[in-house]
Amino acid sequence: MREHPDATLIHSARLVADGTSTPDTWVRFAHGTVTAIGTGDSWMASSESSEVIDAREIAGEGAILTAGFVDIHCHGGGSASFEGDDDDIRRARTLHRAHGTTRQVLSLVSAPLGNLAAQVARIARLSESDADILGSHLEGPFLDPGHKGAHDPRALTEPAPDALAALVEAGGDTIRQITLAPELPGGTDAVRALAEAGIRVAVGHTDADLRTTAAAFDAGASILTHAFNAMPGLHHREPGPLGAALADPDVTIEVIADGVHVHPELIRVLFAAAPERVALVTDAMAAAGAGDGHYLLGDLSVDVIDGVARLRDGGAIAGSTLTQDAALRQVVSAGVDLPAAVQALTTTPARAIGRPDLGTLTVGSPADAVLLSADLEVRQVWFEGLPATPADVGPARGAN
């Protein structure tokens, strides 16, 4: 196990964090936390017993420092799936960490309840030893068959109390999020029960109308799963789930900014309509960073062509090959201000799952940070004050 250096001090970077942008900033890490922040040459007074890093030497002029990215909806990467064993999970985490995602919720697609319970228990155990794993997200099996997307229809079921109890028991307090369709029988009651248990409930893969979705939010749901996808559209006479989410200031709205799931112009509009409530998620599957080819998403066959993942049977989009740094570049190119785009990768998703201590660079916060070049390419990542090892860092091979 590597030991923390006495301290690391990074200077001459533009700090983009917590919705603001501050030029010529320095940040000092010690023993896994942020201990000091300043501007200009004042870093020299704090440089004793520190490893001093000039951000410009690593990332060039215009170097940008942000908090580590937080992804609350991802299924894998680096050719590995979060439905796999410990090595698979860690391999996928290595890929996403190299692209700036220092903390991640591991998403599972719909499967038989026994299989889901076993994997939720595995993730619960791993989260005790691997602090970068924030727990699990059950994207199903409580979904509308008509909006199943890339989920096995044979695994879908209603959110009966005994099914929910079995999953919650398996995951303990590590289930961060459950996506469900609130119009299913018992759906609103399930939302209320899960929210009372401290689990974030997301509305998704749903045929719910405005009223049903609003009722779910009133019952405690607080996230909209990948906005626009696997749900009725935003119609001027029937606003649907997205309309309900936009109208509720307490709802976080996930979006997949890969240029495939949602048009970039619509993402720009979403940021304007729901400031500080958009969470950029990857919804990535095993092909992220691993190139085109044949993969599995759960038990379903997926073909990845030109970086786009689709089910072999039916052609539905099957997650993405996205990394969060690519999402950042996508939304900034669409016209979203950099501080708002970074916030959607950091503080907003962290708060959505009840971890406001993450996704921020303030004194006392975990020393998770990403150093980017002026063109938003990741140049260095720190997790709890430690740099990523050379084996962790490599160029993305996927189209995104």
N, C-alpha and C positions, 0 to 999 in steps of 0.2 A: 504494500500500500504506500502511495506517495504521501509525503508529509507537506503541510502547508509551509511555504516560505514565511520568514518573519513578516514580510509585507511586500505587496506589489503596488507600484505607483505608475499609472498611465497618464501621460500629459499630452497637451497640444492636440486635443480632439474636440470635435463638436459634439457636445452631449445632447442627445435627443431622448428625452425620457419624461414620463408623466405629462405628456401633452405640450411640452415646451422644447425649445432649441436654444442652447447656450454655447457660443463659440469659445474656443481657446480654454477648454476646461480640463481639469485633472481630477482623477479619482484614485483613492488609495484603498486597497484591500488588505485585511489582516485576519488570519485565522478564520477564513471563510465568510467574512462579512465586510461591508463597506464601512470604513472608519473615518473617512474625511473626503470632502469634495471642495474644490476651489477653482479659481480662474487665474489666468496669466502665469506669472513667474512665482506665485506664492507657493507652488509645489516644492520649491527648493528647500523650504523650511521643514518640510515633512519627508524629505528624501532619505534621511538617515535610517540605516538598517532596512532599506527597501530595495527591491529590484526595480530600477527605474526604466520605463519603456516609453520611448518617443513614438506616439501613435503614427506619426508621419513616416517613420522608417519602415513600418509594417504595412500601412494602408495608403501611403502617399498623401500628397496635399489634399486637404478637404476631408481627412479621416473623420469618421463618425463612430461614436460609441453609444450603444443602447443597452438597455437591460436585456437579459436573456429572453428569448421568445418562449411563449407558452402555447402549446397546441392541445386543445381539449377534444379534438376529434381526428383521430388518425388510426389506421388499421395495420400499418407496417411500412417497410422500405428496405432498400438494400438487398432485395430478393427474399426477405423474410417477413413473416406475418406475426402479428401479435396473438394469433390463435395457436402459435407454435410453442415450443419448449423454451426453457430459460435462455439457451444460446440464441434461438431465433429472435426472441424479444430484445436481447442485448445487441444483436447485430443490426436490427432495425433502428434501435435507439442510437447506435453509433453513427448511422447515416444521417439521421435528422439532427443530432447534436452538431455534426460537422457543418450543418447549414444554419446553425444559430438557435435551434430549439433545445434549450437547456432543461426544460421540464415538459412532460407530456402525459396526458391521460390516454390510456390504451383502449381503443375501441374494438368491440367485438360485434360481428354480424350475427343475425338470427341463426339459432341452432337449437337442437333439442335441449330442454331445460337442464338435464343432467350434464350435458357437455358444457353448457354455459356456466353452471355452478362450479364445475371442476376448474375451468379456466379463470373464473373470477377469484377462486381460492388461490390459484397459482400467482395471479397478479398481486393479490393481497400479501402473500408471503414475500414476493420480490420487492414490493414497495417498502418493506421493512429494512431491506439491505441496500436497495438502490434508490437513493433519495431523488433521483431525476424522474422516477416513475411515480406519478401522482395518484394512481389508482386506475379504476376501470370505468368505461362508458359502455353501457349496453344499448347498442343501436338495434333494438328489437329484443325479443320476438313479438312485441305487442304492437304490430303495425297493420295498417290497412292493406289487404291483399291487392287492391286496385292501384296502390301507390308503393308497391314493394320495392321498386328499383332493382338493385342487385342483391336481393335477399331471397333465400330459398323459400318458396311459398309453402312447402311441406312443414317448415319449422314455425310458421306464424301461429299465434294463439292469442286468446283474450287475456287481459291482465287480472286473472283470478287471484284472490288474496293468498291462496296457498302457494301459487307460483311465485308471486312477489316475495313472500316470506322465505321461500327456499333460496332464492337468489341473494336476498339481503343477508341471510344467515351465513351463506358461503363467503360473501365479500366483507362482512363486518362493516366497519366504517370507511372502507376503501372504495366503495362504489360512489363515484363522483357524480355520475349523470346517467339517467335512463331516458331514452327517446321512446315515446309512445304516441299512438293515435288516440286522442281523447274521445272520439265518437264511438269507439268500441264499447260493447257492454261492460259496464263497471269502470269505464275509463276515467271519469271525473273523480270517482271515489279512490281509484288507484293513485291519481295525481295527489290528492289530499293526503293519503296515507304515506306516500313516499316523501312528500315535502315535510310532513311532520317528523319523519325519521331522519331528516337532515340530508336527504338525497336531492340533488337538483334534477328537476324533471324538464325535459325538452319536448316540445310538440314537433312531430315530424313524421314523414311517411304517412300522410294523413289525407283524408277527404273532408276534414272538418270545415265548416263555414265560419264566418266571423263570430257569430254568437257562441258557438260551441268552443271555439278557440279562446275567446275572451273569458268564458266560464272556467276553462282550464287554467288560465293565468290567474283568475281570481282565487282558484283553489290551491294555488301554490306553484304552478309551472313558471319557469323563469327564463327559458331559453327557447329559441326557434332553431331547429336543426336545419342546416344548409338551406338558407332562404332561397325561394323560388323553385327548388328542386324537390320532387316527390311530394307535391302538394298542389292544390288548385292555384291558379294564377291570380295576380292582383288585377281584378276587374273593376271597372268604374262603378258598377252597380252591385257587385259582390266582392268586397275587398279580401275575403278569405283569411287564411292564417297570417299572411304577411301584413295585411291591413290591421289585424288585431295586435300584432307585435309592434308595429309602428306606433299605434295609439297608446301603448302601455309603456311608460317611462322606466319601468322596472325590468323589462325584458331585454336580454342580450340576444342579438341576431347574428347567427353564424353565416358566413358566406365563403364559398370556395372560389378564390381568385386565380384560376388557372387559364382563363380565356376560353374555356370550353363549357363549363357549367353555367356561367352567367356572363353576359356581355359586359365588357369593362365599363361602358358608359352607364349601364344600370347600376354597377357597383359604385361609381362616383355619385350617382343620385342617392343611393342608399346611405352612403356616408353623410351626405348633406341632410337627409331626412331624419337620421338617427345618430346624431353626433355622440361620440363616446360610448355607443352601445353596439358597435359592430365588432365581432370577433372573427379575425381571419383564421380559418382552419384549413388543413390540407385535405382531410378525408383520404389521405394517401393509402394505397395498398402496396403490396410487396414490390411492385415494379418501380416505385420511386427510387431514382438513382441507380437503377439496374438495367435500363434499356428495354427495348421492344422484345416481345416474345409471348409465350404462353404461361399463364399463372393460374393460381386458385385463389378465390375469395370465399372463405368458408369452404363449402363443398362444390362451388360453382366454377366452371371453366371460364377464364377471362383471356381475351387476346388483346395485347397492347400493340398498337400500330401508330407510328409517329407520335408516341408519347400519350396517346389517348387509350384508356382502358374501357373495353366494352365486353359484355357477356357474349360468349360464343353463341349461346342459344337466345335469340331475340334481339341482341344488339344494344341493350340498355347500358348507359354509362355505368361503369363499375368502379366507383371511387376515382382517384386521380393518381398522377405520378408527380405531384406537386411537393415542393419543399417550401418552408415559410419565407426564406429569403427571396425565392422566385415570386411568391405572392406579394411581397413588399415591392419588388420592382414593377410588378404588373399594376398595382393600384396607384403607385406614384406616377407611372406613365399615363394612367387614365385621368390624372388631374387631381388626385387626393394629396393634400399637403403631407409632407414627410412626418411631422409630429403626430398627426392624426392616424396615419398609416402604421407608425410604430406602436402607438397606443393600442391599435387593434390586434397587435401581435403580442402585447405584453400585459399592461394593467387590466384591460377589459376582459380577456379570457381568464386571467387569474382571479379577478373578483367574481366572475360568473360562477366559479366552482368553490367560492368561499376561501380563497387563498390571497387576500389582499397584500400579504407580505411579499409575494412574488411579483415579477414583472415590473419592478421599480428599481431605480438606483438612488437610494437615499441612505443617509447614515443609519446604520443598524440593519439594513436589509441584507439578504443573502448576496454574496458577490458573484452573481451570474451576469455575464456581460458578453456583448458581441461587438467586435471592431469591424467596421465595414469601410470599404473604399468610397470615394465620392460617387461612384456609379453603383453603389449598393451591393457590391460583391463581398462576401464574408472573407475576412483575412485572419481573424483569430477569435476563439471562443474561450471563455472562462466559466467554469462551474465551481461554485463555492470557493472562488479565488484561485483555482488551479487551472492552468491552460490545458486545452485539449492536447492529447499526445499526437505525434505525427501520424500514427496509424488511424487516428480519428478523422483526419482532415483530408479531403480529396475533392476533386471537381465533380459536379453532378453529371451523370451520364444520360439521364433522361431528357426528354424534349423540353421539360419545364424547368 
